[in-house]
């Protein structure tokens, strides 16, 4: 049982490192409307943003997809 717990802790630590490296290596996106840089860590404003990614620009309030492009109404 102890080896299982050690493996789970080690696996979780490796997964956390991989996720953090992915976040910090990602290029900085900019709002397609006003050019404001978007944050690397985001706070979803809706369920859709939480599930599929996306941003709300802090400067102009535009709804953007996960790639920083303005979403159609």
PQR file with spaces between the fields and no chain letter, atoms N, CA, C, O and H, PARSE charges and radii, in Angstrom:
ATOM       1  N    UNK     1       0.828   -1.198    0.000 -0.4000 1.5000
ATOM       2  CA   UNK     1       0.000    0.000    0.000 -0.0000 2.0000
ATOM       3  C    UNK     1       0.866    1.253    0.000  0.5500 1.7000
ATOM       4  O    UNK     1       0.519    2.246   -0.640 -0.5500 1.4000
ATOM       5  N    UNK     2       1.990    1.215    0.712 -0.4000 1.5000
ATOM       6  CA   UNK     2       2.856    2.383    0.785 -0.0000 2.0000
ATOM       7  C    UNK     2       3.431    2.725   -0.593  0.5500 1.7000
ATOM       8  O    UNK     2       3.560    3.903   -0.928 -0.5500 1.4000
ATOM       9  H    UNK     2       2.271    0.408    1.232  0.4000 1.0000
ATOM      10  N    UNK     3       3.776    1.720   -1.389 -0.4000 1.5000
ATOM      11  CA   UNK     3       4.314    1.993   -2.722 -0.0000 2.0000
ATOM      12  C    UNK     3       3.245    2.621   -3.621  0.5500 1.7000
ATOM      13  O    UNK     3       3.559    3.454   -4.472 -0.5500 1.4000
ATOM      14  H    UNK     3       3.672    0.763   -1.117  0.4000 1.0000
ATOM      15  N    UNK     4       1.994    2.227   -3.434 -0.4000 1.5000
ATOM      16  CA   UNK     4       0.899    2.827   -4.197 -0.0000 2.0000
ATOM      17  C    UNK     4       0.763    4.309   -3.871  0.5500 1.7000
ATOM      18  O    UNK     4       0.604    5.133   -4.770 -0.5500 1.4000
ATOM      19  H    UNK     4       1.739    1.550   -2.743  0.4000 1.0000
ATOM      20  N    UNK     5       0.826    4.643   -2.602 -0.4000 1.5000
ATOM      21  CA   UNK     5       0.709    6.045   -2.180 -0.0000 2.0000
ATOM      22  C    UNK     5       1.901    6.843   -2.700  0.5500 1.7000
ATOM      23  O    UNK     5       1.732    7.960   -3.190 -0.5500 1.4000
ATOM      24  H    UNK     5       0.956    3.973   -1.871  0.4000 1.0000
ATOM      25  N    UNK     6       3.093    6.286   -2.598 -0.4000 1.5000
ATOM      26  CA   UNK     6       4.277    6.979   -3.114 -0.0000 2.0000
ATOM      27  C    UNK     6       4.164    7.213   -4.617  0.5500 1.7000
ATOM      28  O    UNK     6       4.509    8.287   -5.111 -0.5500 1.4000
ATOM      29  H    UNK     6       3.231    5.379   -2.200  0.4000 1.0000
ATOM      30  N    UNK     7       3.687    6.219   -5.333 -0.4000 1.5000
ATOM      31  CA   UNK     7       3.507    6.359   -6.779 -0.0000 2.0000
ATOM      32  C    UNK     7       2.467    7.412   -7.122  0.5500 1.7000
ATOM      33  O    UNK     7       2.646    8.179   -8.068 -0.5500 1.4000
ATOM      34  H    UNK     7       3.407    5.347   -4.932  0.4000 1.0000
ATOM      35  N    UNK     8       1.382    7.454   -6.358 -0.4000 1.5000
ATOM      36  CA   UNK     8       0.338    8.440   -6.607 -0.0000 2.0000
ATOM      37  C    UNK     8       0.852    9.853   -6.353  0.5500 1.7000
ATOM      38  O    UNK     8       0.568   10.766   -7.129 -0.5500 1.4000
ATOM      39  H    UNK     8       1.237    6.831   -5.590  0.4000 1.0000
ATOM      40  N    UNK     9       1.595   10.036   -5.287 -0.4000 1.5000
ATOM      41  CA   UNK     9       2.155   11.355   -4.968 -0.0000 2.0000
ATOM      42  C    UNK     9       3.154   11.771   -6.040  0.5500 1.7000
ATOM      43  O    UNK     9       3.134   12.913   -6.498 -0.5500 1.4000
ATOM      44  H    UNK     9       1.826    9.295   -4.656  0.4000 1.0000
ATOM      45  N    UNK    10       4.019   10.862   -6.439 -0.4000 1.5000
ATOM      46  CA   UNK    10       5.017   11.155   -7.473 -0.0000 2.0000
ATOM      47  C    UNK    10       4.339   11.471   -8.797  0.5500 1.7000
ATOM      48  O    UNK    10       4.725   12.424   -9.473 -0.5500 1.4000
ATOM      49  H    UNK    10       4.036    9.934   -6.068  0.4000 1.0000
ATOM      50  N    UNK    11       3.348   10.699   -9.175 -0.4000 1.5000
ATOM      51  CA   UNK    11       2.614   10.945  -10.424 -0.0000 2.0000
ATOM      52  C    UNK    11       1.892   12.279  -10.414  0.5500 1.7000
ATOM      53  O    UNK    11       1.876   12.987  -11.420 -0.5500 1.4000
ATOM      54  H    UNK    11       3.034    9.924   -8.626  0.4000 1.0000
ATOM      55  N    UNK    12       1.291   12.628   -9.274 -0.4000 1.5000
ATOM      56  CA   UNK    12       0.613   13.915   -9.159 -0.0000 2.0000
ATOM      57  C    UNK    12       1.582   15.080   -9.270  0.5500 1.7000
ATOM      58  O    UNK    12       1.270   16.099   -9.886 -0.5500 1.4000
ATOM      59  H    UNK    12       1.304   12.052   -8.456  0.4000 1.0000
ATOM      60  N    UNK    13       2.755   14.931   -8.676 -0.4000 1.5000
ATOM      61  CA   UNK    13       3.765   15.992   -8.749 -0.0000 2.0000
ATOM      62  C    UNK    13       4.261   16.171  -10.183  0.5500 1.7000
ATOM      63  O    UNK    13       4.440   17.300  -10.640 -0.5500 1.4000
ATOM      64  H    UNK    13       3.009   14.104   -8.175  0.4000 1.0000
ATOM      65  N    UNK    14       4.480   15.082  -10.882 -0.4000 1.5000
ATOM      66  CA   UNK    14       4.921   15.153  -12.281 -0.0000 2.0000
ATOM      67  C    UNK    14       3.845   15.812  -13.143  0.5500 1.7000
ATOM      68  O    UNK    14       4.158   16.645  -13.994 -0.5500 1.4000
ATOM      69  H    UNK    14       4.334   14.165  -10.511  0.4000 1.0000
ATOM      70  N    UNK    15       2.580   15.445  -12.929 -0.4000 1.5000
ATOM      71  CA   UNK    15       1.484   16.042  -13.693 -0.0000 2.0000
ATOM      72  C    UNK    15       1.398   17.545  -13.434  0.5500 1.7000
ATOM      73  O    UNK    15       1.179   18.316  -14.369 -0.5500 1.4000
ATOM      74  H    UNK    15       2.326   14.768  -12.238  0.4000 1.0000
ATOM      75  N    UNK    16       1.566   17.971  -12.192 -0.4000 1.5000
ATOM      76  CA   UNK    16       1.518   19.400  -11.864 -0.0000 2.0000
ATOM      77  C    UNK    16       2.645   20.155  -12.555  0.5500 1.7000
ATOM      78  O    UNK    16       2.428   21.258  -13.057 -0.5500 1.4000
ATOM      79  H    UNK    16       1.744   17.345  -11.433  0.4000 1.0000
ATOM      80  N    UNK    17       3.832   19.588  -12.590 -0.4000 1.5000
ATOM      81  CA   UNK    17       4.970   20.229  -13.259 -0.0000 2.0000
ATOM      82  C    UNK    17       4.700   20.360  -14.751  0.5500 1.7000
ATOM      83  O    UNK    17       4.976   21.407  -15.338 -0.5500 1.4000
ATOM      84  H    UNK    17       4.009   18.692  -12.183  0.4000 1.0000
ATOM      85  N    UNK    18       4.164   19.316  -15.373 -0.4000 1.5000
ATOM      86  CA   UNK    18       3.875   19.354  -16.804 -0.0000 2.0000
ATOM      87  C    UNK    18       2.830   20.420  -17.117  0.5500 1.7000
ATOM      88  O    UNK    18       2.972   21.152  -18.097 -0.5500 1.4000
ATOM      89  H    UNK    18       3.939   18.466  -14.897  0.4000 1.0000
ATOM      90  N    UNK    19       1.795   20.519  -16.309 -0.4000 1.5000
ATOM      91  CA   UNK    19       0.751   21.524  -16.523 -0.0000 2.0000
ATOM      92  C    UNK    19       1.319   22.929  -16.375  0.5500 1.7000
ATOM      93  O    UNK    19       1.029   23.800  -17.195 -0.5500 1.4000
ATOM      94  H    UNK    19       1.679   19.925  -15.513  0.4000 1.0000
ATOM      95  N    UNK    20       2.123   23.164  -15.342 -0.4000 1.5000
ATOM      96  CA   UNK    20       2.704   24.494  -15.137 -0.0000 2.0000
ATOM      97  C    UNK    20       3.658   24.881  -16.263  0.5500 1.7000
ATOM      98  O    UNK    20       3.670   26.033  -16.697 -0.5500 1.4000
ATOM      99  H    UNK    20       2.358   22.456  -14.676  0.4000 1.0000
ATOM     100  N    UNK    21       4.455   23.929  -16.737 -0.4000 1.5000
ATOM     101  CA   UNK    21       5.353   24.214  -17.855 -0.0000 2.0000
ATOM     102  C    UNK    21       4.537   24.567  -19.091  0.5500 1.7000
ATOM     103  O    UNK    21       4.895   25.485  -19.828 -0.5500 1.4000
ATOM     104  H    UNK    21       4.445   22.993  -16.385  0.4000 1.0000
ATOM     105  N    UNK    22       3.447   23.850  -19.324 -0.4000 1.5000
ATOM     106  CA   UNK    22       2.582   24.153  -20.460 -0.0000 2.0000
ATOM     107  C    UNK    22       1.983   25.539  -20.385  0.5500 1.7000
ATOM     108  O    UNK    22       1.876   26.224  -21.402 -0.5500 1.4000
ATOM     109  H    UNK    22       3.155   23.104  -18.725  0.4000 1.0000
ATOM     110  N    UNK    23       1.593   25.959  -19.205 -0.4000 1.5000
ATOM     111  CA   UNK    23       1.002   27.292  -19.038 -0.0000 2.0000
ATOM     112  C    UNK    23       2.050   28.376  -19.278  0.5500 1.7000
ATOM     113  O    UNK    23       1.770   29.359  -19.964 -0.5500 1.4000
ATOM     114  H    UNK    23       1.681   25.402  -18.378  0.4000 1.0000
ATOM     115  N    UNK    24       3.233   28.217  -18.733 -0.4000 1.5000
ATOM     116  CA   UNK    24       4.241   29.272  -18.841 -0.0000 2.0000
ATOM     117  C    UNK    24       4.930   29.294  -20.201  0.5500 1.7000
ATOM     118  O    UNK    24       5.469   30.333  -20.583 -0.5500 1.4000
ATOM     119  H    UNK    24       3.461   27.418  -18.176  0.4000 1.0000
ATOM     120  N    UNK    25       4.935   28.202  -20.938 -0.4000 1.5000
ATOM     121  CA   UNK    25       5.560   28.168  -22.257 -0.0000 2.0000
ATOM     122  C    UNK    25       4.609   28.636  -23.356  0.5500 1.7000
ATOM     123  O    UNK    25       5.045   28.905  -24.475 -0.5500 1.4000
ATOM     124  H    UNK    25       4.497   27.358  -20.628  0.4000 1.0000
ATOM     125  N    UNK    26       3.335   28.734  -23.054 -0.4000 1.5000
ATOM     126  CA   UNK    26       2.336   29.164  -24.033 -0.0000 2.0000
ATOM     127  C    UNK    26       2.569   30.637  -24.373  0.5500 1.7000
ATOM     128  O    UNK    26       2.835   31.445  -23.484 -0.5500 1.4000
ATOM     129  H    UNK    26       2.981   28.515  -22.145  0.4000 1.0000
ATOM     130  N    UNK    27       2.469   30.986  -25.657 -0.4000 1.5000
ATOM     131  CA   UNK    27       2.665   32.403  -26.004 -0.0000 2.0000
ATOM     132  C    UNK    27       1.553   33.272  -25.412  0.5500 1.7000
ATOM     133  O    UNK    27       0.426   32.813  -25.226 -0.5500 1.4000
ATOM     134  H    UNK    27       2.252   30.330  -26.380  0.4000 1.0000
ATOM     135  N    UNK    28       1.885   34.526  -25.119 -0.4000 1.5000
ATOM     136  CA   UNK    28       0.905   35.452  -24.566 -0.0000 2.0000
ATOM     137  C    UNK    28      -0.070   35.854  -25.663  0.5500 1.7000
ATOM     138  O    UNK    28       0.338   36.321  -26.727 -0.5500 1.4000
ATOM     139  H    UNK    28       2.801   34.898  -25.270  0.4000 1.0000
ATOM     140  N    UNK    29      -1.358   35.670  -25.399 -0.4000 1.5000
ATOM     141  CA   UNK    29      -2.391   36.056  -26.349 -0.0000 2.0000
ATOM     142  C    UNK    29      -2.762   37.510  -26.141  0.5500 1.7000
ATOM     143  O    UNK    29      -2.600   38.056  -25.050 -0.5500 1.4000
ATOM     144  H    UNK    29      -1.688   35.291  -24.535  0.4000 1.0000
ATOM     145  N    UNK    30      -3.262   38.131  -27.200 -0.4000 1.5000
ATOM     146  CA   UNK    30      -3.731   39.513  -27.121 -0.0000 2.0000
ATOM     147  C    UNK    30      -5.167   39.567  -27.597  0.5500 1.7000
ATOM     148  O    UNK    30      -5.588   38.782  -28.447 -0.5500 1.4000
ATOM     149  H    UNK    30      -3.394   37.687  -28.086  0.4000 1.0000
ATOM     150  N    UNK    31      -5.913   40.503  -27.036 -0.4000 1.5000
ATOM     151  CA   UNK    31      -7.298   40.719  -27.442 -0.0000 2.0000
ATOM     152  C    UNK    31      -7.325   41.141  -28.911  0.5500 1.7000
ATOM     153  O    UNK    31      -6.584   42.038  -29.315 -0.5500 1.4000
ATOM     154  H    UNK    31      -5.571   41.140  -26.346  0.4000 1.0000
ATOM     155  N    UNK    32      -8.173   40.499  -29.705 -0.4000 1.5000
ATOM     156  CA   UNK    32      -8.244   40.838  -31.128 -0.0000 2.0000
ATOM     157  C    UNK    32      -8.931   42.182  -31.360  0.5500 1.7000
ATOM     158  O    UNK    32      -8.833   42.736  -32.455 -0.5500 1.4000
ATOM     159  H    UNK    32      -8.774   39.770  -29.377  0.4000 1.0000
ATOM     160  N    UNK    33      -9.616   42.711  -30.364 -0.4000 1.5000
ATOM     161  CA   UNK    33     -10.300   44.001  -30.499 -0.0000 2.0000
ATOM     162  C    UNK    33      -9.397   45.174  -30.140  0.5500 1.7000
ATOM     163  O    UNK    33      -9.292   46.128  -30.910 -0.5500 1.4000
ATOM     164  H    UNK    33      -9.695   42.261  -29.474  0.4000 1.0000
ATOM     165  N    UNK    34      -8.740   45.116  -28.977 -0.4000 1.5000
ATOM     166  CA   UNK    34      -7.978   46.284  -28.506 -0.0000 2.0000
ATOM     167  C    UNK    34      -6.476   46.018  -28.344  0.5500 1.7000
ATOM     168  O    UNK    34      -5.710   46.953  -28.110 -0.5500 1.4000
ATOM     169  H    UNK    34      -8.825   44.341  -28.352  0.4000 1.0000
ATOM     170  N    UNK    35      -6.045   44.754  -28.467 -0.4000 1.5000
ATOM     171  CA   UNK    35      -4.621   44.436  -28.384 -0.0000 2.0000
ATOM     172  C    UNK    35      -4.072   44.285  -26.979  0.5500 1.7000
ATOM     173  O    UNK    35      -2.861   44.136  -26.816 -0.5500 1.4000
ATOM     174  H    UNK    35      -6.668   43.994  -28.657  0.4000 1.0000
ATOM     175  N    UNK    36      -4.915   44.319  -25.961 -0.4000 1.5000
ATOM     176  CA   UNK    36      -4.465   44.156  -24.579 -0.0000 2.0000
ATOM     177  C    UNK    36      -3.997   42.719  -24.354  0.5500 1.7000
ATOM     178  O    UNK    36      -4.707   41.786  -24.729 -0.5500 1.4000
ATOM     179  H    UNK    36      -5.899   44.441  -26.094  0.4000 1.0000
ATOM     180  N    UNK    37      -2.822   42.515  -23.750 -0.4000 1.5000
ATOM     181  CA   UNK    37      -2.382   41.144  -23.447 -0.0000 2.0000
ATOM     182  C    UNK    37      -3.354   40.467  -22.475  0.5500 1.7000
ATOM     183  O    UNK    37      -3.814   41.078  -21.511 -0.5500 1.4000
ATOM     184  H    UNK    37      -2.246   43.273  -23.445  0.4000 1.0000
ATOM     185  N    UNK    38      -3.654   39.198  -22.747 -0.4000 1.5000
ATOM     186  CA   UNK    38      -4.554   38.430  -21.890 -0.0000 2.0000
ATOM     187  C    UNK    38      -3.741   37.697  -20.829  0.5500 1.7000
ATOM     188  O    UNK    38      -2.606   37.298  -21.090 -0.5500 1.4000
ATOM     189  H    UNK    38      -3.280   38.701  -23.530  0.4000 1.0000
ATOM     190  N    UNK    39      -4.302   37.514  -19.642 -0.4000 1.5000
ATOM     191  CA   UNK    39      -3.549   36.866  -18.562 -0.0000 2.0000
ATOM     192  C    UNK    39      -3.301   35.389  -18.846  0.5500 1.7000
ATOM     193  O    UNK    39      -4.098   34.735  -19.519 -0.5500 1.4000
ATOM     194  H    UNK    39      -5.224   37.837  -19.430  0.4000 1.0000
ATOM     195  N    UNK    40      -2.187   34.868  -18.325 -0.4000 1.5000
ATOM     196  CA   UNK    40      -1.886   33.440  -18.477 -0.0000 2.0000
ATOM     197  C    UNK    40      -2.847   32.598  -17.652  0.5500 1.7000
ATOM     198  O    UNK    40      -3.284   31.536  -18.097 -0.5500 1.4000
ATOM     199  H    UNK    40      -1.539   35.399  -17.779  0.4000 1.0000
ATOM     200  N    UNK    41      -3.176   33.063  -16.461 -0.4000 1.5000
ATOM     201  CA   UNK    41      -4.150   32.382  -15.615 -0.0000 2.0000
ATOM     202  C    UNK    41      -5.441   33.185  -15.692  0.5500 1.7000
ATOM     203  O    UNK    41      -5.447   34.387  -15.427 -0.5500 1.4000
ATOM     204  H    UNK    41      -2.821   33.925  -16.100  0.4000 1.0000
ATOM     205  N    UNK    42      -6.518   32.530  -16.049 -0.4000 1.5000
ATOM     206  CA   UNK    42      -7.767   33.241  -16.270 -0.0000 2.0000
ATOM     207  C    UNK    42      -8.827   32.809  -15.270  0.5500 1.7000
ATOM     208  O    UNK    42      -8.759   31.735  -14.672 -0.5500 1.4000
ATOM     209  H    UNK    42      -6.513   31.553  -16.264  0.4000 1.0000
ATOM     210  N    UNK    43      -9.800   33.680  -15.114 -0.4000 1.5000
ATOM     211  CA   UNK    43     -10.954   33.374  -14.276 -0.0000 2.0000
ATOM     212  C    UNK    43     -12.158   33.327  -15.211  0.5500 1.7000
ATOM     213  O    UNK    43     -12.589   34.371  -15.701 -0.5500 1.4000
ATOM     214  H    UNK    43      -9.856   34.553  -15.599  0.4000 1.0000
ATOM     215  N    UNK    44     -12.709   32.148  -15.468 -0.4000 1.5000
ATOM     216  CA   UNK    44     -13.828   32.054  -16.404 -0.0000 2.0000
ATOM     217  C    UNK    44     -15.021   32.883  -15.939  0.5500 1.7000
ATOM     218  O    UNK    44     -15.375   32.876  -14.760 -0.5500 1.4000
ATOM     219  H    UNK    44     -12.359   31.300  -15.070  0.4000 1.0000
ATOM     220  N    UNK    45     -15.636   33.600  -16.884 -0.4000 1.5000
ATOM     221  CA   UNK    45     -16.797   34.428  -16.581 -0.0000 2.0000
ATOM     222  C    UNK    45     -18.103   33.682  -16.835  0.5500 1.7000
ATOM     223  O    UNK    45     -19.175   34.169  -16.476 -0.5500 1.4000
ATOM     224  H    UNK    45     -15.348   33.606  -17.842  0.4000 1.0000
ATOM     225  N    UNK    46     -18.019   32.499  -17.454 -0.4000 1.5000
ATOM     226  CA   UNK    46     -19.228   31.727  -17.745 -0.0000 2.0000
ATOM     227  C    UNK    46     -18.885   30.241  -17.728  0.5500 1.7000
ATOM     228  O    UNK    46     -17.716   29.855  -17.718 -0.5500 1.4000
ATOM     229  H    UNK    46     -17.148   32.104  -17.746  0.4000 1.0000
ATOM     230  N    UNK    47     -19.914   29.433  -17.724 -0.4000 1.5000
ATOM     231  CA   UNK    47     -19.724   27.983  -17.773 -0.0000 2.0000
ATOM     232  C    UNK    47     -19.001   27.588  -19.061  0.5500 1.7000
ATOM     233  O    UNK    47     -18.112   26.737  -19.039 -0.5500 1.4000
ATOM     234  H    UNK    47     -20.864   29.746  -17.732  0.4000 1.0000
ATOM     235  N    UNK    48     -19.377   28.198  -20.171 -0.4000 1.5000
ATOM     236  CA   UNK    48     -18.755   27.883  -21.460 -0.0000 2.0000
ATOM     237  C    UNK    48     -17.257   28.188  -21.434  0.5500 1.7000
ATOM     238  O    UNK    48     -16.454   27.393  -21.922 -0.5500 1.4000
ATOM     239  H    UNK    48     -20.099   28.890  -20.189  0.4000 1.0000
ATOM     240  N    UNK    49     -16.882   29.326  -20.872 -0.4000 1.5000
ATOM     241  CA   UNK    49     -15.461   29.660  -20.766 -0.0000 2.0000
ATOM     242  C    UNK    49     -14.727   28.666  -19.877  0.5500 1.7000
ATOM     243  O    UNK    49     -13.583   28.308  -20.158 -0.5500 1.4000
ATOM     244  H    UNK    49     -17.534   29.972  -20.476  0.4000 1.0000
ATOM     245  N    UNK    50     -15.368   28.224  -18.823 -0.4000 1.5000
ATOM     246  CA   UNK    50     -14.744   27.259  -17.935 -0.0000 2.0000
ATOM     247  C    UNK    50     -14.524   25.907  -18.595  0.5500 1.7000
ATOM     248  O    UNK    50     -13.515   25.247  -18.345 -0.5500 1.4000
ATOM     249  H    UNK    50     -16.297   28.514  -18.595  0.4000 1.0000
ATOM     250  N    UNK    51     -15.464   25.495  -19.434 -0.4000 1.5000
ATOM     251  CA   UNK    51     -15.362   24.181  -20.083 -0.0000 2.0000
ATOM     252  C    UNK    51     -14.473   24.208  -21.332  0.5500 1.7000
ATOM     253  O    UNK    51     -13.694   23.280  -21.546 -0.5500 1.4000
ATOM     254  H    UNK    51     -16.284   26.031  -19.637  0.4000 1.0000
ATOM     255  N    UNK    52     -14.576   25.252  -22.155 -0.4000 1.5000
ATOM     256  CA   UNK    52     -13.932   25.249  -23.459 -0.0000 2.0000
ATOM     257  C    UNK    52     -12.856   26.311  -23.604  0.5500 1.7000
ATOM     258  O    UNK    52     -12.272   26.442  -24.680 -0.5500 1.4000
ATOM     259  H    UNK    52     -15.209   26.007  -21.980  0.4000 1.0000
ATOM     260  N    UNK    53     -12.582   27.056  -22.577 -0.4000 1.5000
ATOM     261  CA   UNK    53     -11.584   28.108  -22.670 -0.0000 2.0000
ATOM     262  C    UNK    53     -12.216   29.397  -23.158  0.5500 1.7000
ATOM     263  O    UNK    53     -13.369   29.414  -23.589 -0.5500 1.4000
ATOM     264  H    UNK    53     -13.057   26.949  -21.703  0.4000 1.0000
ATOM     265  N    UNK    54     -11.480   30.438  -23.089 -0.4000 1.5000
ATOM     266  CA   UNK    54     -11.976   31.734  -23.524 -0.0000 2.0000
ATOM     267  C    UNK    54     -11.702   32.781  -22.466  0.5500 1.7000
ATOM     268  O    UNK    54     -11.357   32.473  -21.325 -0.5500 1.4000
ATOM     269  H    UNK    54     -10.543   30.425  -22.740  0.4000 1.0000
ATOM     270  N    UNK    55     -11.862   33.999  -22.866 -0.4000 1.5000
ATOM     271  CA   UNK    55     -11.534   35.130  -22.011 -0.0000 2.0000
ATOM     272  C    UNK    55     -12.594   36.205  -22.142  0.5500 1.7000
ATOM     273  O    UNK    55     -13.356   36.226  -23.109 -0.5500 1.4000
ATOM     274  H    UNK    55     -12.143   34.249  -23.793  0.4000 1.0000
ATOM     275  N    UNK    56     -12.637   37.087  -21.176 -0.4000 1.5000
ATOM     276  CA   UNK    56     -13.336   38.361  -21.278 -0.0000 2.0000
ATOM     277  C    UNK    56     -12.257   39.411  -21.093  0.5500 1.7000
ATOM     278  O    UNK    56     -11.611   39.470  -20.047 -0.5500 1.4000
ATOM     279  H    UNK    56     -12.018   37.070  -20.391  0.4000 1.0000
ATOM     280  N    UNK    57     -12.062   40.243  -22.115 -0.4000 1.5000
ATOM     281  CA   UNK    57     -10.999   41.249  -22.074 -0.0000 2.0000
ATOM     282  C    UNK    57     -11.247   42.201  -20.909  0.5500 1.7000
ATOM     283  O    UNK    57     -12.355   42.709  -20.736 -0.5500 1.4000
ATOM     284  H    UNK    57     -12.587   40.195  -22.965  0.4000 1.0000
ATOM     285  N    UNK    58     -10.210   42.437  -20.116 -0.4000 1.5000
ATOM     286  CA   UNK    58     -10.322   43.327  -18.974 -0.0000 2.0000
ATOM     287  C    UNK    58     -10.399   44.784  -19.402  0.5500 1.7000
ATOM     288  O    UNK    58     -10.899   45.625  -18.655 -0.5500 1.4000
ATOM     289  H    UNK    58      -9.310   42.025  -20.256  0.4000 1.0000
ATOM     290  N    UNK    59      -9.908   45.091  -20.597 -0.4000 1.5000
ATOM     291  CA   UNK    59      -9.880   46.471  -21.072 -0.0000 2.0000
ATOM     292  C    UNK    59     -11.174   46.870  -21.781  0.5500 1.7000
ATOM     293  O    UNK    59     -11.790   47.876  -21.429 -0.5500 1.4000
ATOM     294  H    UNK    59      -9.501   44.409  -21.205  0.4000 1.0000
ATOM     295  N    UNK    60     -11.588   46.079  -22.786 -0.4000 1.5000
ATOM     296  CA   UNK    60     -12.747   46.480  -23.594 -0.0000 2.0000
ATOM     297  C    UNK    60     -13.990   45.628  -23.346  0.5500 1.7000
ATOM     298  O    UNK    60     -15.068   45.969  -23.831 -0.5500 1.4000
ATOM     299  H    UNK    60     -11.087   45.262  -23.072  0.4000 1.0000
ATOM     300  N    UNK    61     -13.864   44.528  -22.601 -0.4000 1.5000
ATOM     301  CA   UNK    61     -15.012   43.691  -22.270 -0.0000 2.0000
ATOM     302  C    UNK    61     -15.441   42.729  -23.369  0.5500 1.7000
ATOM     303  O    UNK    61     -16.508   42.124  -23.273 -0.5500 1.4000
ATOM     304  H    UNK    61     -12.987   44.252  -22.207  0.4000 1.0000
ATOM     305  N    UNK    62     -14.630   42.577  -24.412 -0.4000 1.5000
ATOM     306  CA   UNK    62     -14.975   41.675  -25.514 -0.0000 2.0000
ATOM     307  C    UNK    62     -14.926   40.219  -25.056  0.5500 1.7000
ATOM     308  O    UNK    62     -14.055   39.839  -24.274 -0.5500 1.4000
ATOM     309  H    UNK    62     -13.762   43.069  -24.491  0.4000 1.0000
ATOM     310  N    UNK    63     -15.859   39.412  -25.544 -0.4000 1.5000
ATOM     311  CA   UNK    63     -15.861   37.970  -25.286 -0.0000 2.0000
ATOM     312  C    UNK    63     -14.957   37.316  -26.323  0.5500 1.7000
ATOM     313  O    UNK    63     -15.204   37.435  -27.523 -0.5500 1.4000
ATOM     314  H    UNK    63     -16.567   39.721  -26.180  0.4000 1.0000
ATOM     315  N    UNK    64     -13.917   36.629  -25.872 -0.4000 1.5000
ATOM     316  CA   UNK    64     -12.932   36.026  -26.761 -0.0000 2.0000
ATOM     317  C    UNK    64     -12.919   34.520  -26.607  0.5500 1.7000
ATOM     318  O    UNK    64     -13.230   33.997  -25.537 -0.5500 1.4000
ATOM     319  H    UNK    64     -13.716   36.532  -24.897  0.4000 1.0000
ATOM     320  N    UNK    65     -12.555   33.813  -27.685 -0.4000 1.5000
ATOM     321  CA   UNK    65     -12.428   32.366  -27.598 -0.0000 2.0000
ATOM     322  C    UNK    65     -11.066   32.018  -26.998  0.5500 1.7000
ATOM     323  O    UNK    65     -10.330   32.910  -26.576 -0.5500 1.4000
ATOM     324  H    UNK    65     -12.302   34.238  -28.554  0.4000 1.0000
ATOM     325  N    UNK    66     -10.730   30.739  -26.957 -0.4000 1.5000
ATOM     326  CA   UNK    66      -9.489   30.288  -26.328 -0.0000 2.0000
ATOM     327  C    UNK    66      -8.246   30.766  -27.074  0.5500 1.7000
ATOM     328  O    UNK    66      -7.151   30.765  -26.512 -0.5500 1.4000
ATOM     329  H    UNK    66     -11.328   30.014  -27.299  0.4000 1.0000
ATOM     330  N    UNK    67      -8.405   31.174  -28.336 -0.4000 1.5000
ATOM     331  CA   UNK    67      -7.275   31.654  -29.135 -0.0000 2.0000
ATOM     332  C    UNK    67      -7.171   33.172  -29.149  0.5500 1.7000
ATOM     333  O    UNK    67      -6.290   33.720  -29.811 -0.5500 1.4000
ATOM     334  H    UNK    67      -9.295   31.175  -28.793  0.4000 1.0000
ATOM     335  N    UNK    68      -8.056   33.865  -28.427 -0.4000 1.5000
ATOM     336  CA   UNK    68      -8.010   35.319  -28.337 -0.0000 2.0000
ATOM     337  C    UNK    68      -8.788   36.024  -29.430  0.5500 1.7000
ATOM     338  O    UNK    68      -8.687   37.244  -29.560 -0.5500 1.4000
ATOM     339  H    UNK    68      -8.772   33.420  -27.889  0.4000 1.0000
ATOM     340  N    UNK    69      -9.560   35.293  -30.220 -0.4000 1.5000
ATOM     341  CA   UNK    69     -10.361   35.888  -31.277 -0.0000 2.0000
ATOM     342  C    UNK    69     -11.747   36.216  -30.757  0.5500 1.7000
ATOM     343  O    UNK    69     -12.292   35.482  -29.933 -0.5500 1.4000
ATOM     344  H    UNK    69      -9.642   34.302  -30.115  0.4000 1.0000
ATOM     345  N    UNK    70     -12.324   37.318  -31.232 -0.4000 1.5000
ATOM     346  CA   UNK    70     -13.652   37.724  -30.774 -0.0000 2.0000
ATOM     347  C    UNK    70     -14.689   36.679  -31.184  0.5500 1.7000
ATOM     348  O    UNK    70     -14.726   36.229  -32.329 -0.5500 1.4000
ATOM     349  H    UNK    70     -11.882   37.915  -31.901  0.4000 1.0000
ATOM     350  N    UNK    71     -15.536   36.303  -30.207 -0.4000 1.5000
ATOM     351  CA   UNK    71     -16.591   35.335  -30.481 -0.0000 2.0000
ATOM     352  C    UNK    71     -17.755   36.030  -31.161  0.5500 1.7000
ATOM     353  O    UNK    71     -18.100   37.165  -30.833 -0.5500 1.4000
ATOM     354  H    UNK    71     -15.506   36.669  -29.277  0.4000 1.0000
ATOM     355  N    UNK    72     -18.357   35.328  -32.117 -0.4000 1.5000
ATOM     356  CA   UNK    72     -19.572   35.853  -32.765 -0.0000 2.0000
ATOM     357  C    UNK    72     -20.718   35.746  -31.790  0.5500 1.7000
ATOM     358  O    UNK    72     -20.739   34.851  -30.945 -0.5500 1.4000
ATOM     359  H    UNK    72     -18.077   34.406  -32.383  0.4000 1.0000
ATOM     360  N    UNK    73     -21.662   36.639  -31.897 -0.4000 1.5000
ATOM     361  CA   UNK    73     -22.827   36.667  -31.004 -0.0000 2.0000
ATOM     362  C    UNK    73     -23.574   35.400  -31.158  0.5500 1.7000
ATOM     363  O    UNK    73     -24.596   35.202  -30.500 -0.5500 1.4000
ATOM     364  H    UNK    73     -21.645   37.366  -32.584  0.4000 1.0000
